[in-house]
Amino acid sequence: MHTLIVIAAGIAVLVTTLLIGRWTGLGVADAALVFIPIWFALALLNLWIGVSKAGYSVAEEIPVLLLAFSAPALAALVVWWHVHSGG
């Protein structure tokens, strides 16, 4: 359940990043690419919290990291591709 919450938070951060990109003139496509390293850092923070506070091992947290990072990052790449393909 926690992983789904983290993924939903990632989508919320993506939407926020896209809106900021649009409002600041950066552009939606560039904002989508900016989101990816930001989200990776936040996903690593989630891993660190899982290991240091919740007591999980790194081996247990790596699959969660991969899933929690990849779903919103893939959404960002889809947005980037859609904007660049003229869709």
N, CA, C and O atoms as CSV, one atom per row, in Angstrom:
chain,resi,resn,atom,element,x,y,z
A,1,MET,N,N,0.827,-1.189,0.000
A,1,MET,CA,C,0.000,0.000,0.000
A,1,MET,C,C,0.879,1.265,0.000
A,1,MET,O,O,0.581,2.250,-0.676
A,2,HIS,N,N,1.949,1.205,0.764
A,2,HIS,CA,C,2.839,2.360,0.833
A,2,HIS,C,C,3.439,2.669,-0.540
A,2,HIS,O,O,3.603,3.835,-0.899
A,3,THR,N,N,3.762,1.641,-1.293
A,3,THR,CA,C,4.342,1.850,-2.619
A,3,THR,C,C,3.364,2.581,-3.534
A,3,THR,O,O,3.767,3.456,-4.299
A,4,LEU,N,N,2.093,2.231,-3.460
A,4,LEU,CA,C,1.088,2.920,-4.276
A,4,LEU,C,C,0.964,4.384,-3.872
A,4,LEU,O,O,0.764,5.249,-4.725
A,5,ILE,N,N,1.081,4.662,-2.589
A,5,ILE,CA,C,1.033,6.041,-2.117
A,5,ILE,C,C,2.232,6.819,-2.646
A,5,ILE,O,O,2.094,7.971,-3.057
A,6,VAL,N,N,3.411,6.192,-2.638
A,6,VAL,CA,C,4.619,6.846,-3.144
A,6,VAL,C,C,4.488,7.106,-4.645
A,6,VAL,O,O,4.872,8.174,-5.121
A,7,ILE,N,N,3.956,6.150,-5.386
A,7,ILE,CA,C,3.751,6.348,-6.825
A,7,ILE,C,C,2.760,7.486,-7.068
A,7,ILE,O,O,2.982,8.325,-7.942
A,8,ALA,N,N,1.683,7.519,-6.310
A,8,ALA,CA,C,0.707,8.606,-6.443
A,8,ALA,C,C,1.353,9.950,-6.111
A,8,ALA,O,O,1.080,10.952,-6.772
A,9,ALA,N,N,2.198,9.971,-5.103
A,9,ALA,CA,C,2.924,11.203,-4.770
A,9,ALA,C,C,3.835,11.604,-5.922
A,9,ALA,O,O,3.974,12.790,-6.220
A,10,GLY,N,N,4.455,10.625,-6.568
A,10,GLY,CA,C,5.305,10.907,-7.716
A,10,GLY,C,C,4.526,11.533,-8.857
A,10,GLY,O,O,5.002,12.467,-9.503
A,11,ILE,N,N,3.339,11.026,-9.105
A,11,ILE,CA,C,2.491,11.605,-10.152
A,11,ILE,C,C,2.093,13.028,-9.778
A,11,ILE,O,O,2.045,13.911,-10.635
A,12,ALA,N,N,1.808,13.248,-8.494
A,12,ALA,CA,C,1.462,14.601,-8.037
A,12,ALA,C,C,2.650,15.556,-8.205
A,12,ALA,O,O,2.475,16.702,-8.619
A,13,VAL,N,N,3.842,15.083,-7.886
A,13,VAL,CA,C,5.041,15.909,-8.071
A,13,VAL,C,C,5.261,16.174,-9.563
A,13,VAL,O,O,5.658,17.275,-9.945
A,14,LEU,N,N,5.005,15.176,-10.400
A,14,LEU,CA,C,5.139,15.365,-11.850
A,14,LEU,C,C,4.181,16.439,-12.341
A,14,LEU,O,O,4.582,17.341,-13.076
A,15,VAL,N,N,2.932,16.348,-11.945
A,15,VAL,CA,C,1.942,17.343,-12.379
A,15,VAL,C,C,2.352,18.735,-11.902
A,15,VAL,O,O,2.256,19.706,-12.652
A,16,THR,N,N,2.804,18.828,-10.664
A,16,THR,CA,C,3.258,20.114,-10.131
A,16,THR,C,C,4.445,20.649,-10.933
A,16,THR,O,O,4.498,21.835,-11.260
A,17,THR,N,N,5.384,19.777,-11.243
A,17,THR,CA,C,6.551,20.181,-12.024
A,17,THR,C,C,6.145,20.644,-13.419
A,17,THR,O,O,6.679,21.630,-13.926
A,18,LEU,N,N,5.208,19.943,-14.037
A,18,LEU,CA,C,4.745,20.337,-15.370
A,18,LEU,C,C,4.048,21.692,-15.330
A,18,LEU,O,O,4.243,22.524,-16.216
A,19,LEU,N,N,3.236,21.909,-14.301
A,19,LEU,CA,C,2.561,23.202,-14.173
A,19,LEU,C,C,3.558,24.332,-13.954
A,19,LEU,O,O,3.429,25.402,-14.549
A,20,ILE,N,N,4.545,24.098,-13.108
A,20,ILE,CA,C,5.579,25.110,-12.880
A,20,ILE,C,C,6.337,25.384,-14.175
A,20,ILE,O,O,6.643,26.535,-14.486
A,21,GLY,N,N,6.638,24.333,-14.927
A,21,GLY,CA,C,7.307,24.505,-16.207
A,21,GLY,C,C,6.486,25.333,-17.173
A,21,GLY,O,O,7.027,26.170,-17.896
A,22,ARG,N,N,5.209,25.108,-17.189
A,22,ARG,CA,C,4.332,25.870,-18.081
A,22,ARG,C,C,4.229,27.324,-17.634
A,22,ARG,O,O,4.278,28.234,-18.462
A,23,TRP,N,N,4.088,27.545,-16.332
A,23,TRP,CA,C,3.921,28.908,-15.812
A,23,TRP,C,C,5.196,29.737,-15.914
A,23,TRP,O,O,5.131,30.955,-16.081
A,24,THR,N,N,6.349,29.090,-15.815
A,24,THR,CA,C,7.606,29.834,-15.837
A,24,THR,C,C,8.180,29.997,-17.232
A,24,THR,O,O,9.165,30.712,-17.417
A,25,GLY,N,N,7.583,29.349,-18.209
A,25,GLY,CA,C,8.089,29.450,-19.561
A,25,GLY,C,C,9.155,28.414,-19.893
A,25,GLY,O,O,9.668,28.392,-21.012
A,26,LEU,N,N,9.491,27.564,-18.942
A,26,LEU,CA,C,10.463,26.491,-19.193
A,26,LEU,C,C,9.934,25.550,-20.255
A,26,LEU,O,O,10.687,25.070,-21.103
A,27,GLY,N,N,8.659,25.291,-20.207
A,27,GLY,CA,C,8.027,24.381,-21.149
A,27,GLY,C,C,7.717,23.054,-20.496
A,27,GLY,O,O,8.426,22.608,-19.595
A,28,VAL,N,N,6.665,22.437,-20.953
A,28,VAL,CA,C,6.216,21.178,-20.376
A,28,VAL,C,C,7.225,20.064,-20.641
A,28,VAL,O,O,7.508,19.261,-19.751
A,29,ALA,N,N,7.765,20.009,-21.845
A,29,ALA,CA,C,8.707,18.939,-22.190
A,29,ALA,C,C,9.966,19.028,-21.336
A,29,ALA,O,O,10.428,18.021,-20.799
A,30,ASP,N,N,10.519,20.226,-21.210
A,30,ASP,CA,C,11.722,20.381,-20.391
A,30,ASP,C,C,11.422,20.108,-18.926
A,30,ASP,O,O,12.243,19.521,-18.221
A,31,ALA,N,N,10.262,20.525,-18.469
A,31,ALA,CA,C,9.878,20.271,-17.077
A,31,ALA,C,C,9.763,18.768,-16.816
A,31,ALA,O,O,10.120,18.298,-15.736
A,32,ALA,N,N,9.273,18.025,-17.787
A,32,ALA,CA,C,9.174,16.571,-17.628
A,32,ALA,C,C,10.554,15.956,-17.441
A,32,ALA,O,O,10.725,15.032,-16.647
A,33,LEU,N,N,11.541,16.473,-18.177
A,33,LEU,CA,C,12.904,15.955,-18.028
A,33,LEU,C,C,13.547,16.404,-16.717
A,33,LEU,O,O,14.340,15.667,-16.132
A,34,VAL,N,N,13.213,17.600,-16.257
A,34,VAL,CA,C,13.723,18.089,-14.969
A,34,VAL,C,C,13.170,17.236,-13.829
A,34,VAL,O,O,13.857,16.995,-12.836
A,35,PHE,N,N,11.929,16.782,-13.976
A,35,PHE,CA,C,11.280,15.972,-12.953
A,35,PHE,C,C,12.043,14.686,-12.649
A,35,PHE,O,O,12.110,14.270,-11.492
A,36,ILE,N,N,12.614,14.056,-13.664
A,36,ILE,CA,C,13.197,12.721,-13.495
A,36,ILE,C,C,14.306,12.682,-12.438
A,36,ILE,O,O,14.231,11.835,-11.548
A,37,PRO,N,N,15.326,13.542,-12.478
A,37,PRO,CA,C,16.331,13.475,-11.404
A,37,PRO,C,C,15.783,13.900,-10.042
A,37,PRO,O,O,16.222,13.400,-9.006
A,38,ILE,N,N,14.824,14.822,-10.050
A,38,ILE,CA,C,14.202,15.214,-8.778
A,38,ILE,C,C,13.484,14.015,-8.173
A,38,ILE,O,O,13.611,13.742,-6.979
A,39,TRP,N,N,12.732,13.304,-9.001
A,39,TRP,CA,C,11.994,12.148,-8.505
A,39,TRP,C,C,12.944,11.027,-8.078
A,39,TRP,O,O,12.666,10.318,-7.111
A,40,PHE,N,N,14.050,10.864,-8.784
A,40,PHE,CA,C,15.018,9.844,-8.398
A,40,PHE,C,C,15.571,10.142,-7.006
A,40,PHE,O,O,15.720,9.237,-6.185
A,41,ALA,N,N,15.871,11.408,-6.747
A,41,ALA,CA,C,16.365,11.788,-5.419
A,41,ALA,C,C,15.310,11.515,-4.345
A,41,ALA,O,O,15.637,11.042,-3.257
A,42,LEU,N,N,14.060,11.809,-4.649
A,42,LEU,CA,C,12.995,11.546,-3.678
A,42,LEU,C,C,12.767,10.048,-3.487
A,42,LEU,O,O,12.473,9.606,-2.376
A,43,ALA,N,N,12.899,9.271,-4.546
A,43,ALA,CA,C,12.772,7.815,-4.429
A,43,ALA,C,C,13.913,7.238,-3.587
A,43,ALA,O,O,13.703,6.314,-2.800
A,44,LEU,N,N,15.118,7.787,-3.755
A,44,LEU,CA,C,16.242,7.365,-2.904
A,44,LEU,C,C,16.001,7.740,-1.454
A,44,LEU,O,O,16.358,6.986,-0.548
A,45,LEU,N,N,15.399,8.899,-1.226
A,45,LEU,CA,C,15.037,9.289,0.142
A,45,LEU,C,C,14.049,8.293,0.734
A,45,LEU,O,O,14.165,7.921,1.901
A,46,ASN,N,N,13.088,7.864,-0.058
A,46,ASN,CA,C,12.134,6.850,0.396
A,46,ASN,C,C,12.852,5.547,0.744
A,46,ASN,O,O,12.520,4.905,1.740
A,47,LEU,N,N,13.830,5.156,-0.066
A,47,LEU,CA,C,14.617,3.960,0.231
A,47,LEU,C,C,15.355,4.131,1.559
A,47,LEU,O,O,15.336,3.235,2.402
A,48,TRP,N,N,15.997,5.269,1.740
A,48,TRP,CA,C,16.747,5.523,2.965
A,48,TRP,C,C,15.831,5.462,4.192
A,48,TRP,O,O,16.208,4.895,5.218
A,49,ILE,N,N,14.636,6.040,4.092
A,49,ILE,CA,C,13.692,5.997,5.209
A,49,ILE,C,C,13.275,4.559,5.482
A,49,ILE,O,O,13.185,4.146,6.638
A,50,GLY,N,N,13.023,3.798,4.426
A,50,GLY,CA,C,12.643,2.398,4.607
A,50,GLY,C,C,13.717,1.589,5.297
A,50,GLY,O,O,13.418,0.713,6.109
A,51,VAL,N,N,14.975,1.879,4.975
A,51,VAL,CA,C,16.084,1.132,5.572
A,51,VAL,C,C,16.388,1.627,6.980
A,51,VAL,O,O,16.527,0.830,7.908
A,52,SER,N,N,16.491,2.936,7.136
A,52,SER,CA,C,16.947,3.468,8.425
A,52,SER,C,C,15.850,3.574,9.470
A,52,SER,O,O,16.126,3.411,10.659
A,53,LYS,N,N,14.632,3.838,9.070
A,53,LYS,CA,C,13.555,4.052,10.045
A,53,LYS,C,C,12.608,2.858,10.160
A,53,LYS,O,O,12.184,2.497,11.258
A,54,ALA,N,N,12.280,2.248,9.020
A,54,ALA,CA,C,11.296,1.160,9.037
A,54,ALA,C,C,11.937,-0.206,9.242
A,54,ALA,O,O,11.238,-1.186,9.499
A,55,GLY,N,N,13.257,-0.280,9.131
A,55,GLY,CA,C,13.945,-1.527,9.414
A,55,GLY,C,C,14.035,-2.518,8.272
A,55,GLY,O,O,14.385,-3.677,8.494
A,56,TYR,N,N,13.730,-2.097,7.060
A,56,TYR,CA,C,13.872,-2.989,5.917
A,56,TYR,C,C,15.334,-3.048,5.489
A,56,TYR,O,O,16.109,-2.131,5.763
A,57,SER,N,N,15.699,-4.124,4.819
A,57,SER,CA,C,17.056,-4.214,4.285
A,57,SER,C,C,17.099,-3.515,2.926
A,57,SER,O,O,16.066,-3.278,2.300
A,58,VAL,N,N,18.302,-3.195,2.490
A,58,VAL,CA,C,18.453,-2.582,1.172
A,58,VAL,C,C,17.928,-3.526,0.093
A,58,VAL,O,O,17.296,-3.089,-0.868
A,59,ALA,N,N,18.192,-4.816,0.255
A,59,ALA,CA,C,17.710,-5.805,-0.718
A,59,ALA,C,C,16.183,-5.819,-0.797
A,59,ALA,O,O,15.624,-6.052,-1.869
A,60,GLU,N,N,15.508,-5.575,0.317
A,60,GLU,CA,C,14.049,-5.512,0.308
A,60,GLU,C,C,13.548,-4.218,-0.315
A,60,GLU,O,O,12.476,-4.193,-0.920
A,61,GLU,N,N,14.310,-3.153,-0.171
A,61,GLU,CA,C,13.879,-1.840,-0.645
A,61,GLU,C,C,14.185,-1.584,-2.119
A,61,GLU,O,O,13.522,-0.757,-2.744
A,62,ILE,N,N,15.164,-2.269,-2.681
A,62,ILE,CA,C,15.532,-2.026,-4.086
A,62,ILE,C,C,14.354,-2.251,-5.042
A,62,ILE,O,O,14.125,-1.399,-5.901
A,63,PRO,N,N,13.599,-3.346,-4.940
A,63,PRO,CA,C,12.454,-3.494,-5.848
A,63,PRO,C,C,11.413,-2.392,-5.664
A,63,PRO,O,O,10.787,-1.954,-6.629
A,64,VAL,N,N,11.234,-1.950,-4.430
A,64,VAL,CA,C,10.305,-0.847,-4.175
A,64,VAL,C,C,10.821,0.423,-4.838
A,64,VAL,O,O,10.054,1.165,-5.449
A,65,LEU,N,N,12.123,0.672,-4.716
A,65,LEU,CA,C,12.734,1.832,-5.366
A,65,LEU,C,C,12.498,1.776,-6.868
A,65,LEU,O,O,12.087,2.769,-7.469
A,66,LEU,N,N,12.750,0.638,-7.471
A,66,LEU,CA,C,12.598,0.514,-8.921
A,66,LEU,C,C,11.166,0.781,-9.365
A,66,LEU,O,O,10.941,1.478,-10.354
A,67,LEU,N,N,10.211,0.238,-8.649
A,67,LEU,CA,C,8.812,0.435,-9.003
A,67,LEU,C,C,8.367,1.862,-8.724
A,67,LEU,O,O,7.734,2.500,-9.565
A,68,ALA,N,N,8.702,2.359,-7.533
A,68,ALA,CA,C,8.268,3.708,-7.150
A,68,ALA,C,C,8.899,4.772,-8.039
A,68,ALA,O,O,8.267,5.790,-8.319
A,69,PHE,N,N,10.126,4.556,-8.484
A,69,PHE,CA,C,10.768,5.525,-9.372
A,69,PHE,C,C,10.260,5.380,-10.805
A,69,PHE,O,O,9.948,6.375,-11.459
A,70,SER,N,N,10.179,4.149,-11.289
A,70,SER,CA,C,9.943,3.953,-12.717
A,70,SER,C,C,8.549,4.351,-13.176
A,70,SER,O,O,8.401,4.846,-14.293
A,71,ALA,N,N,7.536,4.159,-12.369
A,71,ALA,CA,C,6.179,4.488,-12.824
A,71,ALA,C,C,6.019,5.990,-13.104
A,71,ALA,O,O,5.602,6.349,-14.206
A,72,PRO,N,N,6.332,6.878,-12.157
A,72,PRO,CA,C,6.228,8.311,-12.481
A,72,PRO,C,C,7.256,8.772,-13.518
A,72,PRO,O,O,6.962,9.655,-14.324
A,73,ALA,N,N,8.453,8.187,-13.507
A,73,ALA,CA,C,9.461,8.570,-14.499
A,73,ALA,C,C,8.996,8.182,-15.899
A,73,ALA,O,O,9.196,8.939,-16.850
A,74,LEU,N,N,8.385,7.026,-16.032
A,74,LEU,CA,C,7.844,6.613,-17.327
A,74,LEU,C,C,6.738,7.570,-17.767
A,74,LEU,O,O,6.651,7.921,-18.944
A,75,ALA,N,N,5.897,7.991,-16.830
A,75,ALA,CA,C,4.854,8.966,-17.165
A,75,ALA,C,C,5.481,10.266,-17.663
A,75,ALA,O,O,4.981,10.874,-18.610
A,76,ALA,N,N,6.571,10.693,-17.031
A,76,ALA,CA,C,7.263,11.909,-17.473
A,76,ALA,C,C,7.822,11.734,-18.875
A,76,ALA,O,O,7.742,12.649,-19.694
A,77,LEU,N,N,8.386,10.571,-19.156
A,77,LEU,CA,C,8.921,10.315,-20.495
A,77,LEU,C,C,7.815,10.275,-21.540
A,77,LEU,O,O,8.019,10.714,-22.672
A,78,VAL,N,N,6.663,9.760,-21.180
A,78,VAL,CA,C,5.523,9.752,-22.105
A,78,VAL,C,C,5.087,11.182,-22.404
A,78,VAL,O,O,4.799,11.516,-23.553
A,79,VAL,N,N,5.036,12.028,-21.373
A,79,VAL,CA,C,4.694,13.437,-21.594
A,79,VAL,C,C,5.722,14.084,-22.505
A,79,VAL,O,O,5.361,14.775,-23.458
A,80,TRP,N,N,7.003,13.867,-22.220
A,80,TRP,CA,C,8.065,14.442,-23.046
A,80,TRP,C,C,7.918,13.990,-24.497
A,80,TRP,O,O,7.976,14.810,-25.413
A,81,TRP,N,N,7.730,12.695,-24.706
A,81,TRP,CA,C,7.612,12.148,-26.052
A,81,TRP,C,C,6.378,12.715,-26.762
A,81,TRP,O,O,6.437,13.058,-27.943
A,82,HIS,N,N,5.273,12.808,-26.039
A,82,HIS,CA,C,4.029,13.317,-26.632
A,82,HIS,C,C,4.206,14.766,-27.090
A,82,HIS,O,O,3.744,15.137,-28.169
A,83,VAL,N,N,4.866,15.576,-26.280
A,83,VAL,CA,C,5.075,16.982,-26.650
A,83,VAL,C,C,6.034,17.067,-27.840
A,83,VAL,O,O,5.813,17.858,-28.758
A,84,HIS,N,N,7.082,16.269,-27.830
A,84,HIS,CA,C,8.069,16.331,-28.920
A,84,HIS,C,C,7.569,15.719,-30.220
A,84,HIS,O,O,8.052,16.070,-31.297
A,85,SER,N,N,6.626,14.825,-30.133
A,85,SER,CA,C,6.123,14.212,-31.367
A,85,SER,C,C,5.010,15.041,-31.996
A,85,SER,O,O,4.480,14.696,-33.052
A,86,GLY,N,N,4.667,16.134,-31.334
A,86,GLY,CA,C,3.653,17.025,-31.896
A,86,GLY,C,C,2.238,16.625,-31.559
A,86,GLY,O,O,1.288,17.134,-32.155
A,87,GLY,N,N,2.085,15.717,-30.607
A,87,GLY,CA,C,0.759,15.230,-30.253
A,87,GLY,C,C,0.049,16.138,-29.379
A,87,GLY,O,O,-1.087,15.862,-28.994
